[in-house]
Amino acid sequence: MRGKLSFALIFSCLLSMYLFQDNSLYAKGTLADGIIGFTKEEVREMFGKPPYLYCEEEPYRRYVIVKPENESILRATFLYDVIIHDLYSFKRGDNNLEFRIYYGEDVSDGKNVHRVKEYSINFSDNPIPLGKIAEIVPEFKPAYKSAKVYQERILNTNTIRLIFVTPEINELSKHMGSLFVDQDKDIKDWSLSYDVLLCAGEPENVSANSMVKEVIVSVDGEYRIGKTSNVFGSKLIKNPLQ
């Protein structure tokens, strides 16, 4: 009897280890940009306390920016629990940047944590040439490393979007994509990506001199892009940074 009980306990422990082993793989660490995958606590250790908080109440399309001390007042106005995102303003060289860091709810070691799923970098003063972004935003440097680039046109605007999809695929990138972007089980090529939004009116012939107004960092994949290519007219182009 004791032998059967011991076997049952061992089997139970092994099963628990199997069920939770994926969480331990991405419990810590980031992708090559240094931010995607961080928990909210880790972001604030790196950047400090955010001067503003940002949130969206999707059913009513409310977009609210408040100071951190007013977070409890803001939450009291919502009908349900919402995820609060961080908004930072940075001065890098002569350029003012706005970072909006968006969190998604994840489970790590059996606990709910808020993990960076994407962030946007807005060039607050003036647009930046595509070839100069990495000098101001080091987080953009992985876009130079053999990234495949897709060019799209955003619907109803005269704006071109470039998607730089980096080649490195790992457990964290796959987890982030399947959890926060698209639950399609066929997508297995999730990796760090950069959506580069050019200024309105920039020509189709993209180059390192094309002017950029915003960069969005997240994860993406060629398979996912192919699913919407008919809508956005996605086409593979030569990396203008190489």
N, C-alpha and C positions, 0 to 999 in steps of 0.2 A: 504493500500500500504506500509505504514511504517512498519507494522507488518511483512509483507512478506519479506521486505528488511532486517529487523533485523534477521529474521529466516535464511535467505540466508547467512548473514554475520557469524552468529553463526555456521552454518553448514560448511561454508568454513574454519573457524578457527579450528573446530574439525577435519576436514579432513586433514588439514595441520599438526596438531599435530599427527595424526595417521601415516601419511606418513613419518614423520621425527622422530618418537619416537625411532626407532631402533638405529639411529645414536647417540642419547643422551645416550643410554645404554653403548656404548663402546667409547664414546668421550674421556674418561680419564681412566687411570688405566692400569694395566698389568696383565699377567698371573702369576702363582706362582713363576716363575723364576725371576721375577722383571724387565724384559726387553721387552719381546714380547708384543707388543701393544703400547709401547711408541712412541711418535712422535720424529722426528729428533731433534727438539728443546729440548725436555725432555732428550734425550740421551746425548746431549752435555752439558746440565746442570749437569748431573750426572758424565760424564766421562771427560768433558772439550773438548776443540777444538781438533779434530783428527789430528794426524801428517800427515796422508795421506788419500787421497780419492781413491775410486775404482769404476770402472764402466765397463759395458759390452755393446758393440754395437752388438746385437745378429745377425742381418743379415750377418755381416761380421766377427763375432766371434772375435772381437777385445777386448782384456782385457787390461785395462790401469790403472796404479797406478801413481798418481801425488800428489804433495803437494797442500794444499788448495789454496795457492795464485795463482796457475796456473789453477784453475777451469774454468775461463772464456775463457782462451786460448784453453783448452781441448774441451769445449762445441762448440767452433767455428769450430772444425774439424768434428763435427757430422752432418749428413744429417737430423736429427730429434732430438727432445728433449728427452734426456735420464735421467734416475734416477741415481743420484750420491750416492754411498754408502760410509760408513765411515770405516776406517781401523785403529785400535788401537794396540799398543804394550804395554803390561803390564808386570811388574815384580811382581810376587806373591811368596814370599819366595825366594827360589833359582831357580825358574822356570820362563822362559820367555814365554809369551803367546801372540798369535796374534788373536785378535778379528776382524772378518769381519762382520759388521752389515749391513744387507740388508733391504732396505726400499721398500714398495709398496705404490702406490698412493691410497688413501682412501678419502672418502667424509665425513666430520664431520661438523654438523651445517651448511651445505650448502657450505663449503669451502673444497678445495682440500688440503690434508695434506699428508706428507710422514710418514708412520707408520712402525715400525719394524715388518717385516713378518718372518724373521729368522736371525740367526747369527751363525757363525762357530767359534770354538775355536781350534786353532792349537797349539800343544805343540812343540814349535820351537826348543828346545834343544834336549830333549830325550823323548821317549814315557813314558806314565804314567800307572801304574797298574790300572785296572778298579776300584778296591776297594779304591783307593786313590784319585780319581778325585774330589770328593766333598770337600776334604781337601784343594785343590788348587783352585777349581772352585765352590764356594758356590751356584751358579746358578743351579748346577746339583742336589742339594739335593732332589727336588721333585721326582727324579727317584727312590728313596728308598721307596716311599709311595705307596705300593700296585700296583706298575706299572706292567702291562703285558709286557712281553718281547718277541719279535719276532726275530728270527735269519735268516739271508739271506746271500747269497753269491753274491757279486757284479760281474756282467758279465765280462768275459774276464780278470779277475784278480784273484789272489789268496788271496782275502781280504774278511773277514767276516764283515757284518754290523749287529749290534744289534739295534732294535728300542724299546725304552722304552716308552710306551704309558700310561700316567697317567690317573687316573679315573675321575678327575673333569672336567665336561662339563658345560660351561656357555655361555652367550650371546656373550662375546668377543671371546672366542675360536671358536664358531660356525661361527661367522662373519669372522674371520681371515682365517679359512679353506676354506669356500665357496668363498671368494674373491680372495685369493692368491694361493690356492693349487689345488682345484678341484671343478668345479661348478656343479657336480652331485648332484641334489636335494635330492637323496636318502641317502646321507651321512649326518647323524645327530649326529655322535659321535665324532666330532672334539674335541681334547683336547691337552694340552701341551705334547710334545714328544721330545725325544732325539735320534738322530741317532749317534751311537757310532761306529766309524770305527777302527777296530783292525789293528795292523801291519800285513803286508804280512807274511804269513807262520804260523800265530797263529793257534793252533789246533781247531778242531770242538768242542771239549769239553771245553766250555767257563767257566771261573771261575773268581773270584775277582782278580786273578793274571794275567789274560790276559792283554797284553800290548796294549794301546790305542794311536793312533796318532792324532785323531781329533774327536771333538764332534760337531754336528750340532743341534741347538735348533730351533724348529718350532712347528707346530701343525700337528697332524695326527690322524688316527682313524682305528679301526679294519676293518671296512667295506672297506676303501680305500686300506689297505694292502691286504685284500682278493682279490681285483680286479686284483692285479699283482702277486699273490702268485705263479701262474704257471710259471711265468717268472723268479722269483728270488728264487724259492724253499722255500718260507717263512714257518717257523714252529714256533709254540708257545713253549717256553722253560721256565723252572723255573727261576725266577729272581735271577741271581747270586750274587746280593747284599743283599739278605735276607737269 
